[in-house]
Amino acid sequence: MNTDTNIPVMAIVDACNRHSAATAFTVAISGIDASGKGYISQQLYQALTGKGYAVALIHTDPWQNPLPVRLKKENPAANFYENVFRWNDLFNRLILPLKKDKGIYLETTGIRTDANIYYPLIYDLRNIDIILIEGIFLFKQEYLSFYDLTIWIDCSFETGLRRAIQRNAECLDTKTLIHDYHTFYYPAQRYHFKKDHPAAHADFVIDNN
């Protein structure tokens, strides 16, 4: 595990070049909510495409379950950890076929972060060299074997909450947003830390505080 403030572009390039060309080289980028996963993934995407690689950037948020499923009051931390995403659909319909075939055409539906509103979601990807997947809880132990390289975005809960308030992707008033982060999101992350030790399974740790 390497800890740095720099994005490991060349390390990904080197590892990808050593990887079998038969499948897409798969990189998982994870961290707590509002740690900067989306921003860093976009920086990686731009850097790698700039070097001539065909890159698929997959965001997990559209694969969330409806709000009543993921934000239950009963055992909120464990429930959010287990049920925030449609995990089986995400991996079996998108990630694993894309990794195996280096391409996919998939028509499905995404869900908005702030409401139970669905929209058409189409993946039309061909001849992909590198898959970048960004999202929380990707380092669950049962999914680690799906990735060729892992990046953990290190960020304190305090910093993450400040960023969450600034971006307010949930479209909530500040009091409600803080309540949800302290009730669901960050307790679920602590549950994840205790159960999976995600940073310990990262090939690279980026300090994004």
ZAMARGU-4260 file (C-alpha; in steps of 0.2 Angstrom, whole numbers, plus 5000, padded with zeros to 4 digits):
<rodrens>
0) 5000/5000/5000 | 5007/5017/4995 | 5000/5033/5003 | 5002/5049/4994 | 4992/5065/4989
5) 4996/5062/4971 | 4984/5052/4959 | 4994/5036/4954 | 4991/5038/4935 | 5008/5030/4929
10) 5006/5016/4942 | 4989/5012/4933 | 4997/5013/4916 | 5011/5001/4921 | 4999/4989/4929
15) 4988/4990/4914 | 5002/4987/4902 | 5007/4971/4911 | 4989/4965/4912 | 4982/4952/4899
20) 4974/4961/4885 | 4960/4948/4885 | 4950/4957/4898 | 4948/4975/4904 | 4959/4981/4918
25) 4948/4986/4932 | 4951/4999/4945 | 4940/5002/4960 | 4941/5019/4969 | 4932/5020/4985
30) 4931/5030/5001 | 4918/5037/5013 | 4904/5048/5007 | 4910/5065/5001 | 4928/5060/5001
35) 4931/5066/4983 | 4929/5049/4974 | 4920/5057/4960 | 4932/5071/4957 | 4948/5060/4958
40) 4940/5047/4947 | 4936/5061/4934 | 4954/5066/4935 | 4960/5049/4932 | 4948/5047/4918
45) 4955/5062/4909 | 4973/5058/4912 | 4971/5040/4906 | 4961/5045/4890 | 4974/5058/4887
50) 4987/5044/4886 | 4977/5035/4873 | 4967/5022/4883 | 4949/5018/4881 | 4942/5021/4898
55) 4924/5017/4905 | 4920/5027/4921 | 4907/5019/4931 | 4898/5028/4945 | 4888/5017/4957
60) 4876/5031/4963 | 4863/5027/4949 | 4862/5009/4955 | 4856/5014/4972 | 4840/5006/4979
65) 4825/5017/4983 | 4826/5029/4998 | 4814/5018/5009 | 4825/5003/5006 | 4842/5011/5009
70) 4837/5023/5023 | 4828/5012/5035 | 4827/5017/5054 | 4829/4999/5060 | 4848/4995/5061
75) 4852/5010/5050 | 4871/5007/5048 | 4870/4989/5044 | 4855/4991/5032 | 4863/5006/5023
80) 4879/4996/5021 | 4870/4980/5014 | 4856/4989/5004 | 4862/5005/4997 | 4865/4998/4980
85) 4858/4984/4969 | 4874/4975/4971 | 4870/4960/4961 | 4863/4970/4946 | 4878/4981/4946
90) 4891/4967/4945 | 4882/4954/4936 | 4873/4965/4923 | 4887/4978/4920 | 4904/4976/4928
95) 4908/4958/4926 | 4902/4957/4908 | 4911/4973/4904 | 4927/4967/4911 | 4926/4950/4902
100) 4921/4956/4885 | 4929/4974/4886 | 4912/4981/4880 | 4894/4981/4883 | 4877/4988/4877
105) 4865/4989/4892 | 4849/4998/4893 | 4843/5000/4911 | 4837/5013/4923 | 4846/5024/4935
110) 4839/5032/4951 | 4842/5050/4957 | 4851/5052/4973 | 4839/5064/4980 | 4822/5056/4975
115) 4814/5040/4970 | 4814/5046/4952 | 4821/5034/4938 | 4828/5039/4922 | 4835/5029/4906
120) 4853/5024/4908 | 4862/5017/4893 | 4879/5010/4893 | 4886/5008/4875 | 4905/5004/4878
125) 4917/4996/4865 | 4935/4990/4866 | 4938/4996/4883 | 4955/4995/4890 | 4952/5001/4908
130) 4937/5002/4919 | 4936/5014/4933 | 4923/5011/4946 | 4919/5024/4960 | 4908/5022/4974
135) 4906/5018/4993 | 4908/5001/5000 | 4917/4994/4984 | 4930/4986/4995 | 4918/4973/5003
140) 4927/4957/5005 | 4916/4948/4993 | 4920/4960/4978 | 4939/4963/4980 | 4943/4949/4968
145) 4934/4958/4954 | 4947/4972/4954 | 4965/4972/4947 | 4969/4988/4957 | 4962/4997/4971
150) 4963/5015/4977 | 4956/5021/4994 | 4952/5040/4996 | 4957/5045/5013 | 4946/5058/5021
155) 4941/5062/5038 | 4922/5062/5043 | 4923/5081/5047 | 4930/5086/5030 | 4918/5074/5021
160) 4903/5082/5030 | 4909/5100/5026 | 4910/5095/5008 | 4893/5086/5009 | 4885/5102/5015
165) 4893/5112/5001 | 4887/5101/4987 | 4871/5095/4995 | 4868/5081/4982 | 4853/5076/4992
170) 4844/5093/4991 | 4840/5093/5009 | 4841/5107/5022 | 4857/5108/5032 | 4849/5101/5048
175) 4842/5086/5039 | 4857/5083/5029 | 4868/5083/5045 | 4856/5071/5053 | 4856/5059/5039
180) 4875/5059/5038 | 4876/5055/5057 | 4862/5042/5056 | 4865/5033/5040 | 4880/5037/5030
185) 4895/5038/5042 | 4889/5025/5055 | 4888/5013/5039 | 4906/5018/5035 | 4912/5014/5052
190) 4903/4997/5051 | 4912/4995/5034 | 4929/4999/5043 | 4926/4986/5056 | 4920/4973/5045
195) 4931/4975/5029 | 4946/4986/5034 | 4945/4994/5017 | 4961/5005/5018 | 4971/4989/5022
200) 4965/4982/5005 | 4970/4997/4995 | 4985/4996/4983 | 4986/5015/4984 | 4979/5027/4997
205) 4976/5045/4992 | 4976/5058/5006 | 4962/5070/5001 | 4959/5079/5017
</rodrens>
